[in-house]
Amino acid sequence: MLSGLPARIAVTALAVTGLLAAAPSAQTAPRVPAAVSATAADPSSSGVTVKMPAAVADRLGTDRKALVDAVTADVLSRARDTGGLAPATATGRLAAEGRKVVVDVRSASRDWARGVAYVEASRARHGAPEGWLYLAHRENGRWVSGLEGDREFAAHVAGSPLVGAAERRSMTAYAERAAAPRTPEAHGGQVSPAGAQANTNGLLLPWMPDHYMTLTGGPHAHDSATGHWSALDFAGGNASGLVRSSREGTATSMCGAGGGWTRVIHPGGFSTDYYHMRNATYYNGTVISRSALLGSIGTDTCAGGSATGPHVHWSLRTYDANYNGQYTWLNGRTIGGWTWWNGSGQYSGCGTRLGVTACPGTALYNRTG
């Protein structure tokens, strides 16, 4: 999709500030680009920030503006608070709340580009941002952008040289196997017996197995507002505050180097988000193992929202046959050996295991079975 929306390139240093991945993760995190290129700031585009390594900017040349415009138009059409609005109106509404659209162009090759784009959450309240991986292809002189969930994204996954073999296998699994039973409840109440047996393919809680953290927030919406209650908050414990991947997959640092938001795409149709981390390892579509180190609990708000104390905001996502990623329900699902149930309100729900109930304020061990 193309729009006439101009964009500015923000000058940002991309220095590695995170911990290196350690055992049991055997892979090495990718090198972080040393700098971001810049063009003259356009006052009319104050609501859009573009991150782009100098080498990628040079490769794209003057065509980079059309790429950013295409991705930005897709983001604004998909975002919860801006869908259906004209681009200038949408960015103006976000700017009035102190929020921006961020388009991060990570790599480019011939007529292909890929990266991350997100809409910041309001910093005036607790919440989380909306973000997508994207792929773009230049066809007949114009960029065709696809965010996770677009038909274009699914087609680009199949054909783009910027998608690695392991990542393509995981993404393709979305279309081959629906991960979520069609019996979810968005808010309170229970799921059907079939839904209660929903298989999460062995996902763990976001720290080392057989260690504990304290549940500080039961099931709640990812943005603390609307949608499926997909998120849990954890802090403290004997895991040294280290946040780890719930399962193997491909990891992407959504905010870039130094930002505390990571998404891991797992085999079988699920992905997980981790927010508010500090000392975050930089990943860019990187293959990682189960319990790979992602960072430490923190209060980072690289993409907006707020945090009153160090913790990790963990969210569950699933995908349909069109690669449409969405935050999905936790109610009745088993994660880390605990089956999670909604409470009467957001944050009040609990987990159950072997006759034990763990509600907010309870320390619970991460179990593999």
Buried (B, 14 or more C-beta within 10 A) or exposed (E): BEBEBBBBBBEBEBEBBBBEBEEEBEEEBBEBBEBBBBBEEEEBBEBBBBBBBEBBBEBBEEBBBBBBBBBBBBBBBBBEBBEEBEBBEBBBBBBEBEBBBBBBBBBBEEBBBBBBBBBBBBBEEBBBBBBBBBBBBBEEEBBBBBBBBBEBBBBBBEEBEBBEEBBBEBBBBBBEEEBBBEBBBBBBEEBBEEBBEBBBEBBBBBBBBEBBBBBBBBBBBBBBBEBBBBBBBBBBBEBEBBBBBBBBBBBBBBBBBBBBBBBBBBBBBBBBBBBBBBBBBBBBBBBBBBBBBBBBBBBBBBBBBBBEEBBBBBBBBBBBEBBBBBBBBBBBBBBBBBBBBBBEEBBBBBBBBEEEEBBBEBEBBBBEE
